[in-house]
Amino acid sequence: MLDLIILGLHFFICFLISIAIWCGSKDVDLHSSSTEGADIEPDGLIFIGKEEDIKKSQRITAKIDGREIVVFYHEGKFHALDSRCYRKIFACVISDIDGQACIVCPWHKFKITLETGEGLYEGINPLEPSPTPKWQSKGVKQRIHKITIDNGNVYVSPPDLSVSFDSDYYADKYKNGGELAMGK
């Protein structure tokens, strides 16, 4: 009987942890803001957060017209990208790949440069006498967003949707917390 109580308690604790992970903690590493009620400057820039706060947390998530983006502070620079990789959800680790800061998708292992949004892959040229793997570009796959810093505030320019990128599909699919927003 004691085993059943312990097992039940174990499942209950796991359930509570799952809810905490699903909902996320605003005080941990990721913060969120939204353009609903956010400060939009006359020049169209959207206030994301305080420079020092983002530097401390290293990243912050925000919503711009329902589109989720993530702003990173990495090695002294700010970068903003769609928060979903050009295939699915965008939970990531930042790695140096061939001298470029890149996000690595935990499920697909896609490598995306912070600076340009290019997808990278390691490939060989079979026509070389001794082919060695080299990092190559798949082209720009991830939408990047222009960052402006003014008086300690970080702003993002609204995206230019006249040009499309592969990440737009997932940004639209999961807009405003759409279906399977947390799935991989």
Contacts in CASP RR format, 6 or more apart in sequence:
PFRMAT RR
TARGET T0000
AUTHOR 0000-0000-0000
METHOD contacts of the structure
MODEL  1
MLDLIILGLHFFICFLISIAIWCGSKDVDLHSSSTEGADIEPDGLIFIGK
EEDIKKSQRITAKIDGREIVVFYHEGKFHALDSRCYRKIFACVISDIDGQ
ACIVCPWHKFKITLETGEGLYEGINPLEPSPTPKWQSKGVKQRIHKITID
NGNVYVSPPDLSVSFDSDYYADKYKNGGELAMGK
22 182 0 8 1.000
24 30 0 8 1.000
26 32 0 8 1.000
29 57 0 8 1.000
29 58 0 8 1.000
29 59 0 8 1.000
30 57 0 8 1.000
30 59 0 8 1.000
30 60 0 8 1.000
30 61 0 8 1.000
30 70 0 8 1.000
31 53 0 8 1.000
31 57 0 8 1.000
31 60 0 8 1.000
31 61 0 8 1.000
32 60 0 8 1.000
32 61 0 8 1.000
32 62 0 8 1.000
32 63 0 8 1.000
33 47 0 8 1.000
33 48 0 8 1.000
33 49 0 8 1.000
33 60 0 8 1.000
33 62 0 8 1.000
33 63 0 8 1.000
34 62 0 8 1.000
34 63 0 8 1.000
34 66 0 8 1.000
35 46 0 8 1.000
35 63 0 8 1.000
35 64 0 8 1.000
35 65 0 8 1.000
35 66 0 8 1.000
36 63 0 8 1.000
38 46 0 8 1.000
38 47 0 8 1.000
39 46 0 8 1.000
39 47 0 8 1.000
40 46 0 8 1.000
40 47 0 8 1.000
41 47 0 8 1.000
41 155 0 8 1.000
44 157 0 8 1.000
44 158 0 8 1.000
45 148 0 8 1.000
45 155 0 8 1.000
45 156 0 8 1.000
45 157 0 8 1.000
46 62 0 8 1.000
46 64 0 8 1.000
46 155 0 8 1.000
46 156 0 8 1.000
46 157 0 8 1.000
46 158 0 8 1.000
47 153 0 8 1.000
47 154 0 8 1.000
47 155 0 8 1.000
48 54 0 8 1.000
48 60 0 8 1.000
48 62 0 8 1.000
48 71 0 8 1.000
48 80 0 8 1.000
48 154 0 8 1.000
48 155 0 8 1.000
48 156 0 8 1.000
49 60 0 8 1.000
49 153 0 8 1.000
49 154 0 8 1.000
50 152 0 8 1.000
50 153 0 8 1.000
50 154 0 8 1.000
51 149 0 8 1.000
51 152 0 8 1.000
51 153 0 8 1.000
51 154 0 8 1.000
52 152 0 8 1.000
53 60 0 8 1.000
54 60 0 8 1.000
54 71 0 8 1.000
54 73 0 8 1.000
54 78 0 8 1.000
54 154 0 8 1.000
55 73 0 8 1.000
57 73 0 8 1.000
58 72 0 8 1.000
58 73 0 8 1.000
58 74 0 8 1.000
59 70 0 8 1.000
59 71 0 8 1.000
59 72 0 8 1.000
59 73 0 8 1.000
60 70 0 8 1.000
60 71 0 8 1.000
61 68 0 8 1.000
61 69 0 8 1.000
61 70 0 8 1.000
61 71 0 8 1.000
61 83 0 8 1.000
62 68 0 8 1.000
62 69 0 8 1.000
62 70 0 8 1.000
62 71 0 8 1.000
62 156 0 8 1.000
63 69 0 8 1.000
64 145 0 8 1.000
64 156 0 8 1.000
64 158 0 8 1.000
64 159 0 8 1.000
65 158 0 8 1.000
66 175 0 8 1.000
66 176 0 8 1.000
67 82 0 8 1.000
67 159 0 8 1.000
67 171 0 8 1.000
67 172 0 8 1.000
67 175 0 8 1.000
68 82 0 8 1.000
68 83 0 8 1.000
68 84 0 8 1.000
68 171 0 8 1.000
68 174 0 8 1.000
68 175 0 8 1.000
69 80 0 8 1.000
69 81 0 8 1.000
69 82 0 8 1.000
69 83 0 8 1.000
69 145 0 8 1.000
69 156 0 8 1.000
70 80 0 8 1.000
70 81 0 8 1.000
70 82 0 8 1.000
70 83 0 8 1.000
70 90 0 8 1.000
71 78 0 8 1.000
71 79 0 8 1.000
71 80 0 8 1.000
71 147 0 8 1.000
71 154 0 8 1.000
71 156 0 8 1.000
72 78 0 8 1.000
72 79 0 8 1.000
72 80 0 8 1.000
72 81 0 8 1.000
72 94 0 8 1.000
72 114 0 8 1.000
74 94 0 8 1.000
74 101 0 8 1.000
74 114 0 8 1.000
75 101 0 8 1.000
77 114 0 8 1.000
78 147 0 8 1.000
78 149 0 8 1.000
78 154 0 8 1.000
79 101 0 8 1.000
79 114 0 8 1.000
79 115 0 8 1.000
79 144 0 8 1.000
79 147 0 8 1.000
80 144 0 8 1.000
80 145 0 8 1.000
80 146 0 8 1.000
80 147 0 8 1.000
80 156 0 8 1.000
81 90 0 8 1.000
81 103 0 8 1.000
81 112 0 8 1.000
81 114 0 8 1.000
81 117 0 8 1.000
81 142 0 8 1.000
81 143 0 8 1.000
81 144 0 8 1.000
81 145 0 8 1.000
81 167 0 8 1.000
82 90 0 8 1.000
82 142 0 8 1.000
82 143 0 8 1.000
82 145 0 8 1.000
82 165 0 8 1.000
82 167 0 8 1.000
82 168 0 8 1.000
82 170 0 8 1.000
82 171 0 8 1.000
83 90 0 8 1.000
83 171 0 8 1.000
84 90 0 8 1.000
84 167 0 8 1.000
84 170 0 8 1.000
84 171 0 8 1.000
84 174 0 8 1.000
85 92 0 8 1.000
85 103 0 8 1.000
85 105 0 8 1.000
85 108 0 8 1.000
85 110 0 8 1.000
85 112 0 8 1.000
85 142 0 8 1.000
85 167 0 8 1.000
85 170 0 8 1.000
86 110 0 8 1.000
86 112 0 8 1.000
86 119 0 8 1.000
86 141 0 8 1.000
86 142 0 8 1.000
86 165 0 8 1.000
86 166 0 8 1.000
86 167 0 8 1.000
86 169 0 8 1.000
86 170 0 8 1.000
87 105 0 8 1.000
87 108 0 8 1.000
87 110 0 8 1.000
87 166 0 8 1.000
87 170 0 8 1.000
88 105 0 8 1.000
88 107 0 8 1.000
88 108 0 8 1.000
88 170 0 8 1.000
88 183 0 8 1.000
88 184 0 8 1.000
89 107 0 8 1.000
89 170 0 8 1.000
89 174 0 8 1.000
89 181 0 8 1.000
89 182 0 8 1.000
89 183 0 8 1.000
89 184 0 8 1.000
90 103 0 8 1.000
90 105 0 8 1.000
91 105 0 8 1.000
91 106 0 8 1.000
92 103 0 8 1.000
92 104 0 8 1.000
92 105 0 8 1.000
92 106 0 8 1.000
93 103 0 8 1.000
93 104 0 8 1.000
93 106 0 8 1.000
94 101 0 8 1.000
94 102 0 8 1.000
94 103 0 8 1.000
94 104 0 8 1.000
94 114 0 8 1.000
95 101 0 8 1.000
95 102 0 8 1.000
95 103 0 8 1.000
95 104 0 8 1.000
95 111 0 8 1.000
96 102 0 8 1.000
97 111 0 8 1.000
97 113 0 8 1.000
97 120 0 8 1.000
97 135 0 8 1.000
98 120 0 8 1.000
98 135 0 8 1.000
100 113 0 8 1.000
100 114 0 8 1.000
100 115 0 8 1.000
100 120 0 8 1.000
101 113 0 8 1.000
101 114 0 8 1.000
101 115 0 8 1.000
102 111 0 8 1.000
102 112 0 8 1.000
102 113 0 8 1.000
102 114 0 8 1.000
102 120 0 8 1.000
103 111 0 8 1.000
103 112 0 8 1.000
103 114 0 8 1.000
104 110 0 8 1.000
104 111 0 8 1.000
105 111 0 8 1.000
105 112 0 8 1.000
107 184 0 8 1.000
110 119 0 8 1.000
110 141 0 8 1.000
111 119 0 8 1.000
111 120 0 8 1.000
111 121 0 8 1.000
112 118 0 8 1.000
112 119 0 8 1.000
112 120 0 8 1.000
112 141 0 8 1.000
112 142 0 8 1.000
113 119 0 8 1.000
113 120 0 8 1.000
115 144 0 8 1.000
116 140 0 8 1.000
116 144 0 8 1.000
117 140 0 8 1.000
117 141 0 8 1.000
117 142 0 8 1.000
117 143 0 8 1.000
117 144 0 8 1.000
118 137 0 8 1.000
118 138 0 8 1.000
118 139 0 8 1.000
118 140 0 8 1.000
118 141 0 8 1.000
118 142 0 8 1.000
119 137 0 8 1.000
119 138 0 8 1.000
119 139 0 8 1.000
119 140 0 8 1.000
119 141 0 8 1.000
119 142 0 8 1.000
120 135 0 8 1.000
120 136 0 8 1.000
120 137 0 8 1.000
120 138 0 8 1.000
121 135 0 8 1.000
121 136 0 8 1.000
121 138 0 8 1.000
122 133 0 8 1.000
122 134 0 8 1.000
122 135 0 8 1.000
122 136 0 8 1.000
123 133 0 8 1.000
123 134 0 8 1.000
123 135 0 8 1.000
123 136 0 8 1.000
124 131 0 8 1.000
124 132 0 8 1.000
124 133 0 8 1.000
124 134 0 8 1.000
125 131 0 8 1.000
125 134 0 8 1.000
140 165 0 8 1.000
141 165 0 8 1.000
141 166 0 8 1.000
141 167 0 8 1.000
142 165 0 8 1.000
142 166 0 8 1.000
142 167 0 8 1.000
143 159 0 8 1.000
143 165 0 8 1.000
143 167 0 8 1.000
143 168 0 8 1.000
143 171 0 8 1.000
145 156 0 8 1.000
145 157 0 8 1.000
145 159 0 8 1.000
146 156 0 8 1.000
146 157 0 8 1.000
147 154 0 8 1.000
147 155 0 8 1.000
147 156 0 8 1.000
148 154 0 8 1.000
148 155 0 8 1.000
148 156 0 8 1.000
148 157 0 8 1.000
149 155 0 8 1.000
161 168 0 8 1.000
173 179 0 8 1.000
174 180 0 8 1.000
174 181 0 8 1.000
END
